[in-house]
Amino acid sequence: MSSESQVHSGYVSFRDVETKYKGILAWILSTDHKRISFLYLYSMITFFIVGMLLGLAMKLELIAPGKTVMTAETYNAFFTLHGIIMIFLIVIPGLPAVFGNFFLPILIGAKDVAFPKLNLFSWYLYVLGAVVALTSQFLGDGAPDTGWTFYAPYSFKTHTNMLPAVIGAFILGFSSILTGLNFIVTMHRMRAPGMDWFKMPLFAWSLYGAGWIQLLATPIVGITLLMVVGERLFQIGFFDPALGGDPVLYQHLFWIYSHPAVYIMILPAMGIISEIIPTFSNKSIFGYKAVVYSTLAIAFVGYFVWGHHMFTSGMSSTALYIFSFLTFLVAIPSAIKVFNWVATLYKASIQMEVPFLWAASFLFVFMIGGLTGLFLGSIATDVHVHDTAFVVAHFHFIVFGGVGYAFLAAMHYWFPKMYGKMYDKEIAIFGWISFTVGFFMLYTPMFLLGYQGMPRRYYDYVAQFHGWNIVSSIGAFILAAGFITILVNFIRAAYGDKIAPNDPWGGKTLEWSIESPPSLENFEEVPFVDKHPYDYSEPTSEK
Amino acid sequence: MSQDHLTHAEHRDDEASKLGMWLFIFTELLLFGGLFVVYAVYRYMNAEAFHLAHEELSVTMGTINTVILLISSATVAMSTSAIRLGDTKKALILIAITIIAALVFMVNKYFEWGGKFEHGLYPGSAELAARGQGEVLFFGLYFFMTGLHGLHIIVGLVLLTISYIGVKRGTINGESPVMLDNSGLYWHLVDLIWIFLFPLFYLIK
């Protein structure tokens, strides 16, 4: 086929396009942003199932006081690995690597990201980091047991196999930096003609904010983890009090990254919700610019709140007040977004489709997570509930609730575009109900337990906590059943023959103007964008 | 429809490449930024020990290495001008000088580090432990920070060598100098970090 005829030969999906390599090589050697997105998606689903099984095992252990199914050491190893997998392999890279890769270029009318080869390289770094981190479980003197935070002095005193875990996290950080860099350059250089910054869809904006955090915060944890490596290998006393080091300094350096990392997770989640809500309200987002500025404000203020993880670690009282104040401050832009979403729904003609159910329930879990975060941001309350199950509940509401709900919302929203197929609506709704019921049963009791004083990270508890723990453990299995239902529904749809139309929801952003699944080049002609991204002034043609 | 055909058809965007390099440089600066914070905290806590320990370092050696890096930064900057003026030969000579300067820096570093090891001034040694915690921290930071900087010199060397080969083969030329520009930018970063390391370890009393 000559190159002349290719341009006019009609549409071929990027999934069916003929490539130099065959079989799996056509995917793992492809620099197409859409194929790379699928590489991330399948890797993450695999890791998520492992992480989920670990979580279920822990919940099984907690179903009754005393030793139920595992020893204390195993429990320590399990929550460490659960944390490493869920944080470093799923929620930090998750939304940008999967949906950012697939949809960022399409949303801004580009054919690919700015550096396609670097993009593929980032995925290889991701896999390498994951493999290195996971070898820590099988080699050496036992699995790491420090928790995902690698706190000094445990992290260099423990006899367990810390090095691979720390080096793996470092490599994963590198992968995250390169993805962020790639996206920022893509948005600066490759927006379609006519699309100025304030015509950019909000998911792209959220990736822009997250990209800067990835770029500017990740190196701090990178160097901190390297210092732990230096400490373990060469006895450099950075954080070892016996050698003059300061373990509290480790906590500062760790949280200087790891708090902003929460915003790497949540900003793209907010971006996805900002895409879904206008589509299913058939109406433009309320206060587009307020959403953009609040994204940037979160990215900026988020750098200066790390101290609220350390209220009980030893800081001057001036520092305590400042960090507490800034923590309350960072809640404001998040709340602005919630008001914008709710105001978008006001007097809208809402389509009750599955993605909307996920987006709407995101609002609830996100608000519960956010408001309980303020309990922890107030110094006095934090002293009472720190290191209890309350913190675990808050964290899972905001991170698993925030990112997990947004991920599944995005999956249900964009699945027809990514696969060109439509899933079964009834099963999807059943999955959502099961997931949500399980979610609230699993985590709400932990607020109560934590408030009553049940510590986190213990494999055992006193008998008075038994009742709520049973509820929580049962909830975990209901949630897992919901997740499996959703997964099976997607797999059936992907192999099924229910073809999805190009614009099943009446969306107005650019991805709905092209074929499902998109062609390799995304756009036959580079679009000219002269409209606001959520322009519903004309009635939708295809429904 | 062949995927490779399309990948090759993508337009070249030198601005994007440079922007990417600048963003990467921000990342690198913050990587060292974390270490500067640690240095500042421990210097504040152990002012006297840091003063005593710094006297073990040779200001002469440090100065020589600083001058070498400054010269190499100048030559790599000149090479990017030379390639734009179409003077490939001059560009090659200037890149070669930069590479040689980098190698001389590493040789100096080798002797400096070797000297410290001979005197037992390395992390984990009994000699250093006997001098107290402040000096342990100073030399820990010294080896870690100059070591990490040395790794960056090696990365810079690789980039400069690739650029040299590129210029020689003609793939980097006046029309498309971005690879050399980016290697030069990276080299300036390596130089800049040394400009901070030199006073922190060698000069501050």
Boltz contact constraints between the chains, C-beta under 6 A:
constraints:
  - contact:
      token1: [A, 6]
      token2: [B, 1]
      max_distance: 6.0
  - contact:
      token1: [A, 12]
      token2: [B, 1]
      max_distance: 6.0
  - contact:
      token1: [A, 17]
      token2: [B, 1]
      max_distance: 6.0
  - contact:
      token1: [A, 17]
      token2: [B, 3]
      max_distance: 6.0
  - contact:
      token1: [A, 19]
      token2: [B, 3]
      max_distance: 6.0
  - contact:
      token1: [A, 20]
      token2: [B, 4]
      max_distance: 6.0
  - contact:
      token1: [A, 114]
      token2: [B, 16]
      max_distance: 6.0
  - contact:
      token1: [A, 177]
      token2: [B, 27]
      max_distance: 6.0
  - contact:
      token1: [A, 181]
      token2: [B, 20]
      max_distance: 6.0
  - contact:
      token1: [A, 181]
      token2: [B, 23]
      max_distance: 6.0
  - contact:
      token1: [A, 185]
      token2: [B, 16]
      max_distance: 6.0
  - contact:
      token1: [A, 185]
      token2: [B, 19]
      max_distance: 6.0
  - contact:
      token1: [A, 185]
      token2: [B, 20]
      max_distance: 6.0
  - contact:
      token1: [A, 189]
      token2: [B, 13]
      max_distance: 6.0
  - contact:
      token1: [A, 189]
      token2: [B, 16]
      max_distance: 6.0
  - contact:
      token1: [A, 215]
      token2: [B, 23]
      max_distance: 6.0
  - contact:
      token1: [A, 215]
      token2: [B, 27]
      max_distance: 6.0
  - contact:
      token1: [A, 216]
      token2: [B, 30]
      max_distance: 6.0
  - contact:
      token1: [A, 219]
      token2: [B, 27]
      max_distance: 6.0
  - contact:
      token1: [A, 219]
      token2: [B, 30]
      max_distance: 6.0
  - contact:
      token1: [A, 219]
      token2: [B, 31]
      max_distance: 6.0
  - contact:
      token1: [A, 220]
      token2: [B, 34]
      max_distance: 6.0
  - contact:
      token1: [A, 222]
      token2: [B, 31]
      max_distance: 6.0
  - contact:
      token1: [A, 223]
      token2: [B, 31]
      max_distance: 6.0
  - contact:
      token1: [A, 223]
      token2: [B, 34]
      max_distance: 6.0
  - contact:
      token1: [A, 223]
      token2: [B, 35]
      max_distance: 6.0
  - contact:
      token1: [A, 230]
      token2: [B, 144]
      max_distance: 6.0
  - contact:
      token1: [A, 234]
      token2: [B, 123]
      max_distance: 6.0
  - contact:
      token1: [A, 235]
      token2: [B, 123]
      max_distance: 6.0
  - contact:
      token1: [A, 235]
      token2: [B, 124]
      max_distance: 6.0
  - contact:
      token1: [A, 236]
      token2: [B, 123]
      max_distance: 6.0
  - contact:
      token1: [A, 236]
      token2: [B, 140]
      max_distance: 6.0
  - contact:
      token1: [A, 236]
      token2: [B, 144]
      max_distance: 6.0
  - contact:
      token1: [A, 237]
      token2: [B, 136]
      max_distance: 6.0
  - contact:
      token1: [A, 237]
      token2: [B, 140]
      max_distance: 6.0
  - contact:
      token1: [A, 243]
      token2: [B, 136]
      max_distance: 6.0
  - contact:
      token1: [A, 244]
      token2: [B, 133]
      max_distance: 6.0
  - contact:
      token1: [A, 244]
      token2: [B, 136]
      max_distance: 6.0
  - contact:
      token1: [A, 244]
      token2: [B, 137]
      max_distance: 6.0
  - contact:
      token1: [A, 249]
      token2: [B, 41]
      max_distance: 6.0
  - contact:
      token1: [A, 253]
      token2: [B, 34]
      max_distance: 6.0
